[in-house]
């Protein structure tokens, strides 16, 4: 997974390119949610950990499972993006 995250003033953002080389699955996913239950800005009381991160994780897992089962007209050729780590 290649992603860029951001969090500020109750906004939690994630943009990700998810690649599964083994199963030849790839997709892009982005989301922004507002997590400021008390409505006060700049008080450092935001629900990132208890609500935001678990939400993004669950959404990502749901989309990944769907993509694993989805029929494709074309299978992506991901060979040029795959690299090996030396042990």
Helices and strands as residue ranges (DSSP letters): E 2-8, E 11-20, E 25-34, I 48-52, H 53-69, G 79-81
